[in-house]
Every structure is written in structure tokens, then in C-alpha cells.
Amino acid sequence: MLEWLKDNSPRLFIRKVLLDCGAVQADALTVDRLASLKMYSETAVIPRDSILATEVEWLNSIKADLVSPIINLKLPSPELLMIPF
């Protein structure tokens, strides 16, 4: 579905960007909260100004008029959306 959208939507731009580091786990069932907060701080808080500047530059370069922070795009089939394919 995503490939169909990209092929049939010339103004749709999708790119992968690390904005969420996830959780640090001590084992399969335990989240290390302090380590997770430290990793989040290093990934998103400390470099925040740089991340925002990069995003603004990219959005301006593609002349974006709509932005959606879709982490995982899940759509119904083209048939359900009544999209010809």
C-alpha cells in the first residue's frame, strides 16, 4: 500500500528519521527507566535545535504544505479506500 501511495502521489514525501530512541531494557521484561531517559535526552533533547533546524530546512526544500508525524502508516487495502489500482 505504501509503495502505491508513493508511486501515485507525487507530493507525498516519506523519509526515515530517528526521533524516538525507544526504551532501554535490562532484560526481556524490565525497562531501565533512568537509562531510557538518558538515551532520550541524548537522542532528542540535547540535539533539539539541530533536529528542528534540519526539519525546517527539509520541509522548506520540498515546499511542504501539510505535515503528519506518522510513525507507522497502516492503511486499509486500496479496494476499501476505493482507490483504482
N, CA, C and O atoms as CSV, one atom per row, in Angstrom:
chain,resi,resn,atom,element,x,y,z
A,1,MET,N,N,0.829,-1.192,0.000
A,1,MET,CA,C,0.000,0.000,0.000
A,1,MET,C,C,0.874,1.257,0.000
A,1,MET,O,O,0.610,2.210,-0.734
A,2,LEU,N,N,1.907,1.244,0.826
A,2,LEU,CA,C,2.771,2.415,0.908
A,2,LEU,C,C,3.449,2.685,-0.431
A,2,LEU,O,O,3.574,3.835,-0.851
A,3,GLU,N,N,3.882,1.622,-1.095
A,3,GLU,CA,C,4.500,1.794,-2.412
A,3,GLU,C,C,3.512,2.397,-3.394
A,3,GLU,O,O,3.877,3.268,-4.183
A,4,TRP,N,N,2.269,1.947,-3.358
A,4,TRP,CA,C,1.231,2.500,-4.245
A,4,TRP,C,C,1.059,3.991,-3.975
A,4,TRP,O,O,0.985,4.793,-4.906
A,5,LEU,N,N,0.996,4.357,-2.701
A,5,LEU,CA,C,0.849,5.772,-2.346
A,5,LEU,C,C,2.019,6.591,-2.868
A,5,LEU,O,O,1.825,7.662,-3.442
A,6,LYS,N,N,3.230,6.091,-2.670
A,6,LYS,CA,C,4.412,6.829,-3.121
A,6,LYS,C,C,4.433,6.957,-4.648
A,6,LYS,O,O,4.815,7.998,-5.182
A,7,ASP,N,N,4.022,5.901,-5.344
A,7,ASP,CA,C,4.031,5.917,-6.806
A,7,ASP,C,C,2.933,6.806,-7.394
A,7,ASP,O,O,3.087,7.329,-8.498
A,8,ASN,N,N,1.843,6.976,-6.676
A,8,ASN,CA,C,0.693,7.700,-7.211
A,8,ASN,C,C,0.438,9.040,-6.532
A,8,ASN,O,O,-0.594,9.670,-6.765
A,9,SER,N,N,1.353,9.466,-5.713
A,9,SER,CA,C,1.204,10.741,-5.010
A,9,SER,C,C,2.502,11.530,-5.144
A,9,SER,O,O,3.369,11.442,-4.274
A,10,PRO,N,N,2.645,12.291,-6.210
A,10,PRO,CA,C,3.914,12.984,-6.436
A,10,PRO,C,C,4.273,13.993,-5.337
A,10,PRO,O,O,5.439,14.363,-5.204
A,11,ARG,N,N,3.301,14.435,-4.559
A,11,ARG,CA,C,3.590,15.395,-3.493
A,11,ARG,C,C,3.749,14.724,-2.127
A,11,ARG,O,O,3.851,15.411,-1.111
A,12,LEU,N,N,3.771,13.384,-2.093
A,12,LEU,CA,C,3.957,12.656,-0.848
A,12,LEU,C,C,5.435,12.345,-0.670
A,12,LEU,O,O,6.043,11.674,-1.504
A,13,PHE,N,N,6.001,12.831,0.408
A,13,PHE,CA,C,7.404,12.598,0.720
A,13,PHE,C,C,7.478,11.858,2.050
A,13,PHE,O,O,6.926,12.309,3.054
A,14,ILE,N,N,8.148,10.745,2.048
A,14,ILE,CA,C,8.310,9.958,3.265
A,14,ILE,C,C,9.797,9.709,3.455
A,14,ILE,O,O,10.505,9.321,2.526
A,15,ARG,N,N,10.248,9.939,4.667
A,15,ARG,CA,C,11.651,9.656,4.949
A,15,ARG,C,C,11.768,9.148,6.375
A,15,ARG,O,O,10.947,9.474,7.232
A,16,LYS,N,N,12.773,8.364,6.615
A,16,LYS,CA,C,13.002,7.821,7.949
A,16,LYS,C,C,13.926,8.758,8.715
A,16,LYS,O,O,14.989,9.149,8.234
A,17,VAL,N,N,13.491,9.101,9.914
A,17,VAL,CA,C,14.279,9.976,10.778
A,17,VAL,C,C,14.205,9.416,12.197
A,17,VAL,O,O,13.128,9.045,12.663
A,18,LEU,N,N,15.322,9.353,12.869
A,18,LEU,CA,C,15.333,8.888,14.252
A,18,LEU,C,C,14.866,10.014,15.163
A,18,LEU,O,O,15.586,10.987,15.384
A,19,LEU,N,N,13.659,9.873,15.688
A,19,LEU,CA,C,13.125,10.864,16.622
A,19,LEU,C,C,12.757,10.236,17.961
A,19,LEU,O,O,12.480,10.939,18.933
A,20,ASP,N,N,12.757,8.922,18.001
A,20,ASP,CA,C,12.403,8.211,19.216
A,20,ASP,C,C,13.407,7.085,19.396
A,20,ASP,O,O,13.571,6.246,18.510
A,21,CYS,N,N,14.066,7.066,20.518
A,21,CYS,CA,C,15.099,6.059,20.747
A,21,CYS,C,C,14.551,4.779,21.335
A,21,CYS,O,O,15.275,3.787,21.426
A,22,GLY,N,N,13.292,4.773,21.735
A,22,GLY,CA,C,12.729,3.574,22.347
A,22,GLY,C,C,13.125,3.473,23.806
A,22,GLY,O,O,13.498,4.464,24.434
A,23,ALA,N,N,13.039,2.278,24.329
A,23,ALA,CA,C,13.353,2.046,25.743
A,23,ALA,C,C,14.581,1.163,25.870
A,23,ALA,O,O,14.826,0.283,25.045
A,24,VAL,N,N,15.341,1.418,26.915
A,24,VAL,CA,C,16.474,0.558,27.246
A,24,VAL,C,C,15.941,-0.507,28.204
A,24,VAL,O,O,15.323,-0.198,29.224
A,25,GLN,N,N,16.192,-1.752,27.854
A,25,GLN,CA,C,15.693,-2.836,28.687
A,25,GLN,C,C,16.836,-3.563,29.381
A,25,GLN,O,O,17.844,-3.909,28.765
A,26,ALA,N,N,16.656,-3.782,30.669
A,26,ALA,CA,C,17.640,-4.543,31.443
A,26,ALA,C,C,17.555,-6.023,31.077
A,26,ALA,O,O,18.560,-6.734,31.084
A,27,ASP,N,N,16.353,-6.473,30.761
A,27,ASP,CA,C,16.131,-7.838,30.286
A,27,ASP,C,C,14.842,-7.813,29.473
A,27,ASP,O,O,14.312,-6.733,29.210
A,28,ALA,N,N,14.331,-8.947,29.074
A,28,ALA,CA,C,13.166,-9.016,28.190
A,28,ALA,C,C,11.901,-8.418,28.809
A,28,ALA,O,O,10.971,-8.072,28.081
A,29,LEU,N,N,11.850,-8.293,30.113
A,29,LEU,CA,C,10.632,-7.819,30.776
A,29,LEU,C,C,10.793,-6.523,31.560
A,29,LEU,O,O,9.809,-5.977,32.059
A,30,THR,N,N,12.017,-6.027,31.672
A,30,THR,CA,C,12.264,-4.875,32.544
A,30,THR,C,C,12.831,-3.700,31.762
A,30,THR,O,O,13.839,-3.824,31.067
A,31,VAL,N,N,12.158,-2.549,31.890
A,31,VAL,CA,C,12.645,-1.320,31.268
A,31,VAL,C,C,13.502,-0.580,32.289
A,31,VAL,O,O,13.091,-0.369,33.430
A,32,ASP,N,N,14.691,-0.195,31.860
A,32,ASP,CA,C,15.583,0.606,32.705
A,32,ASP,C,C,15.194,2.062,32.483
A,32,ASP,O,O,15.607,2.682,31.503
A,33,ARG,N,N,14.398,2.602,33.396
A,33,ARG,CA,C,13.845,3.949,33.215
A,33,ARG,C,C,14.910,5.034,33.150
A,33,ARG,O,O,14.842,5.915,32.293
A,34,LEU,N,N,15.874,4.982,34.026
A,34,LEU,CA,C,16.913,6.025,34.023
A,34,LEU,C,C,17.746,5.963,32.744
A,34,LEU,O,O,18.028,6.998,32.140
A,35,ALA,N,N,18.137,4.773,32.333
A,35,ALA,CA,C,18.913,4.638,31.091
A,35,ALA,C,C,18.073,5.067,29.887
A,35,ALA,O,O,18.601,5.665,28.949
A,36,SER,N,N,16.773,4.766,29.904
A,36,SER,CA,C,15.890,5.180,28.811
A,36,SER,C,C,15.790,6.701,28.739
A,36,SER,O,O,15.837,7.276,27.652
A,37,LEU,N,N,15.654,7.351,29.886
A,37,LEU,CA,C,15.593,8.818,29.908
A,37,LEU,C,C,16.912,9.427,29.447
A,37,LEU,O,O,16.921,10.436,28.743
A,38,LYS,N,N,18.020,8.818,29.842
A,38,LYS,CA,C,19.330,9.312,29.401
A,38,LYS,C,C,19.466,9.194,27.885
A,38,LYS,O,O,19.926,10.125,27.224
A,39,MET,N,N,19.064,8.042,27.337
A,39,MET,CA,C,19.158,7.853,25.889
A,39,MET,C,C,18.239,8.838,25.158
A,39,MET,O,O,18.625,9.401,24.135
A,40,TYR,N,N,17.026,9.047,25.679
A,40,TYR,CA,C,16.107,10.010,25.069
A,40,TYR,C,C,16.712,11.411,25.083
A,40,TYR,O,O,16.636,12.138,24.092
A,41,SER,N,N,17.306,11.780,26.200
A,41,SER,CA,C,17.932,13.096,26.298
A,41,SER,C,C,19.044,13.255,25.263
A,41,SER,O,O,19.154,14.296,24.614
A,42,GLU,N,N,19.866,12.217,25.115
A,42,GLU,CA,C,20.968,12.267,24.151
A,42,GLU,C,C,20.469,12.248,22.702
A,42,GLU,O,O,21.096,12.839,21.823
A,43,THR,N,N,19.345,11.573,22.452
A,43,THR,CA,C,18.818,11.427,21.094
A,43,THR,C,C,17.977,12.620,20.653
A,43,THR,O,O,18.071,13.046,19.502
A,44,ALA,N,N,17.159,13.164,21.549
A,44,ALA,CA,C,16.190,14.171,21.134
A,44,ALA,C,C,16.247,15.499,21.881
A,44,ALA,O,O,15.934,16.538,21.299
A,45,VAL,N,N,16.632,15.493,23.137
A,45,VAL,CA,C,16.583,16.733,23.918
A,45,VAL,C,C,17.818,17.601,23.668
A,45,VAL,O,O,17.692,18.777,23.327
A,46,ILE,N,N,18.997,17.030,23.834
A,46,ILE,CA,C,20.231,17.806,23.663
A,46,ILE,C,C,20.368,18.336,22.231
A,46,ILE,O,O,20.677,19.514,22.052
A,47,PRO,N,N,20.144,17.490,21.194
A,47,PRO,CA,C,20.278,17.994,19.817
A,47,PRO,C,C,18.987,18.615,19.256
A,47,PRO,O,O,18.835,18.719,18.039
A,48,ARG,N,N,18.062,19.025,20.131
A,48,ARG,CA,C,16.753,19.526,19.685
A,48,ARG,C,C,16.866,20.652,18.662
A,48,ARG,O,O,16.202,20.605,17.627
A,49,ASP,N,N,17.681,21.649,18.924
A,49,ASP,CA,C,17.805,22.777,17.997
A,49,ASP,C,C,18.293,22.330,16.627
A,49,ASP,O,O,17.807,22.808,15.602
A,50,SER,N,N,19.242,21.425,16.611
A,50,SER,CA,C,19.762,20.903,15.354
A,50,SER,C,C,18.696,20.085,14.611
A,50,SER,O,O,18.552,20.204,13.394
A,51,ILE,N,N,17.961,19.265,15.346
A,51,ILE,CA,C,16.887,18.464,14.742
A,51,ILE,C,C,15.841,19.383,14.117
A,51,ILE,O,O,15.429,19.172,12.977
A,52,LEU,N,N,15.414,20.393,14.857
A,52,LEU,CA,C,14.397,21.322,14.345
A,52,LEU,C,C,14.904,22.084,13.122
A,52,LEU,O,O,14.161,22.256,12.156
A,53,ALA,N,N,16.138,22.535,13.147
A,53,ALA,CA,C,16.704,23.260,12.012
A,53,ALA,C,C,16.747,22.366,10.766
A,53,ALA,O,O,16.429,22.813,9.664
A,54,THR,N,N,17.139,21.117,10.949
A,54,THR,CA,C,17.181,20.170,9.836
A,54,THR,C,C,15.788,19.935,9.272
A,54,THR,O,O,15.608,19.908,8.054
A,55,GLU,N,N,14.796,19.765,10.150
A,55,GLU,CA,C,13.421,19.541,9.699
A,55,GLU,C,C,12.874,20.751,8.950
A,55,GLU,O,O,12.239,20.599,7.906
A,56,VAL,N,N,13.115,21.944,9.471
A,56,VAL,CA,C,12.649,23.163,8.805
A,56,VAL,C,C,13.275,23.285,7.423
A,56,VAL,O,O,12.591,23.611,6.453
A,57,GLU,N,N,14.561,23.028,7.337
A,57,GLU,CA,C,15.259,23.107,6.047
A,57,GLU,C,C,14.670,22.103,5.056
A,57,GLU,O,O,14.420,22.451,3.902
A,58,TRP,N,N,14.448,20.875,5.487
A,58,TRP,CA,C,13.901,19.853,4.595
A,58,TRP,C,C,12.477,20.193,4.181
A,58,TRP,O,O,12.137,20.083,3.003
A,59,LEU,N,N,11.641,20.602,5.126
A,59,LEU,CA,C,10.247,20.950,4.802
A,59,LEU,C,C,10.187,22.120,3.822
A,59,LEU,O,O,9.357,22.124,2.913
A,60,ASN,N,N,11.049,23.098,3.999
A,60,ASN,CA,C,11.100,24.215,3.047
A,60,ASN,C,C,11.580,23.748,1.680
A,60,ASN,O,O,11.097,24.231,0.656
A,61,SER,N,N,12.524,22.813,1.654
A,61,SER,CA,C,13.072,22.359,0.377
A,61,SER,C,C,12.038,21.597,-0.460
A,61,SER,O,O,12.104,21.620,-1.689
A,62,ILE,N,N,11.084,20.924,0.193
A,62,ILE,CA,C,10.058,20.194,-0.550
A,62,ILE,C,C,8.765,21.002,-0.674
A,62,ILE,O,O,7.770,20.519,-1.216
A,63,LYS,N,N,8.792,22.242,-0.163
A,63,LYS,CA,C,7.621,23.123,-0.187
A,63,LYS,C,C,6.396,22.447,0.445
A,63,LYS,O,O,5.311,22.423,-0.134
A,64,ALA,N,N,6.602,21.906,1.636
A,64,ALA,CA,C,5.545,21.185,2.349
A,64,ALA,C,C,4.408,22.126,2.730
A,64,ALA,O,O,4.631,23.239,3.205
A,65,ASP,N,N,3.187,21.652,2.511
A,65,ASP,CA,C,2.032,22.429,2.968
A,65,ASP,C,C,1.198,21.635,3.969
A,65,ASP,O,O,0.201,22.139,4.486
A,66,LEU,N,N,1.599,20.402,4.242
A,66,LEU,CA,C,0.942,19.567,5.243
A,66,LEU,C,C,1.996,18.621,5.804
A,66,LEU,O,O,2.764,18.015,5.057
A,67,VAL,N,N,2.022,18.502,7.124
A,67,VAL,CA,C,2.999,17.624,7.775
A,67,VAL,C,C,2.240,16.696,8.705
A,67,VAL,O,O,1.359,17.128,9.449
A,68,SER,N,N,2.588,15.418,8.658
A,68,SER,CA,C,1.964,14.441,9.542
A,68,SER,C,C,3.042,13.557,10.142
A,68,SER,O,O,3.820,12.941,9.413
A,69,PRO,N,N,3.094,13.490,11.457
A,69,PRO,CA,C,4.116,12.652,12.096
A,69,PRO,C,C,3.673,11.208,12.183
A,69,PRO,O,O,3.416,10.691,13.270
A,70,ILE,N,N,3.584,10.558,11.035
A,70,ILE,CA,C,3.141,9.166,11.006
A,70,ILE,C,C,4.336,8.284,11.312
A,70,ILE,O,O,5.320,8.258,10.573
A,71,ILE,N,N,4.231,7.571,12.407
A,71,ILE,CA,C,5.309,6.670,12.785
A,71,ILE,C,C,5.185,5.361,12.018
A,71,ILE,O,O,6.158,4.864,11.451
A,72,ASN,N,N,3.995,4.819,12.009
A,72,ASN,CA,C,3.766,3.557,11.325
A,72,ASN,C,C,2.474,3.692,10.526
A,72,ASN,O,O,1.381,3.653,11.091
A,73,LEU,N,N,2.600,3.849,9.234
A,73,LEU,CA,C,1.450,4.076,8.373
A,73,LEU,C,C,0.734,2.765,8.106
A,73,LEU,O,O,1.265,1.882,7.432
A,74,LYS,N,N,-0.467,2.645,8.634
A,74,LYS,CA,C,-1.276,1.449,8.402
A,74,LYS,C,C,-2.584,1.902,7.749
A,74,LYS,O,O,-3.366,2.650,8.337
A,75,LEU,N,N,-2.796,1.438,6.541
A,75,LEU,CA,C,-3.995,1.815,5.806
A,75,LEU,C,C,-4.720,0.566,5.345
A,75,LEU,O,O,-4.112,-0.490,5.171
A,76,PRO,N,N,-6.033,0.695,5.147
A,76,PRO,CA,C,-6.755,-0.442,4.579
A,76,PRO,C,C,-6.356,-0.654,3.125
A,76,PRO,O,O,-5.645,0.163,2.539
A,77,SER,N,N,-6.807,-1.728,2.568
A,77,SER,CA,C,-6.463,-2.056,1.190
A,77,SER,C,C,-7.019,-1.015,0.228
A,77,SER,O,O,-7.971,-0.314,0.572
A,78,PRO,N,N,-6.447,-0.896,-0.977
A,78,PRO,CA,C,-6.958,0.061,-1.964
A,78,PRO,C,C,-8.434,-0.164,-2.275
A,78,PRO,O,O,-9.167,0.787,-2.548
A,79,GLU,N,N,-8.869,-1.427,-2.235
A,79,GLU,CA,C,-10.282,-1.715,-2.504
A,79,GLU,C,C,-11.184,-1.029,-1.484
A,79,GLU,O,O,-12.201,-0.438,-1.847
A,80,LEU,N,N,-10.815,-1.106,-0.215
A,80,LEU,CA,C,-11.626,-0.487,0.838
A,80,LEU,C,C,-11.600,1.033,0.724
A,80,LEU,O,O,-12.582,1.698,1.055
A,81,LEU,N,N,-10.500,1.576,0.266
A,81,LEU,CA,C,-10.402,3.037,0.097
A,81,LEU,C,C,-11.006,3.497,-1.220
A,81,LEU,O,O,-11.100,4.695,-1.484
A,82,MET,N,N,-11.420,2.523,-2.060
A,82,MET,CA,C,-11.991,2.799,-3.371
A,82,MET,C,C,-10.988,3.526,-4.263
A,82,MET,O,O,-11.346,4.443,-5.002
A,83,ILE,N,N,-9.742,3.108,-4.183
A,83,ILE,CA,C,-8.667,3.674,-4.997
A,83,ILE,C,C,-8.425,2.727,-6.163
A,83,ILE,O,O,-8.216,1.533,-5.947
A,84,PRO,N,N,-8.448,3.223,-7.380
A,84,PRO,CA,C,-8.148,2.335,-8.514
A,84,PRO,C,C,-6.681,1.911,-8.486
A,84,PRO,O,O,-5.805,2.712,-8.158
A,85,PHE,N,N,-6.421,0.683,-8.821
A,85,PHE,CA,C,-5.033,0.210,-8.852
A,85,PHE,C,C,-4.830,-0.747,-9.996
A,85,PHE,O,O,-3.725,-1.254,-10.189
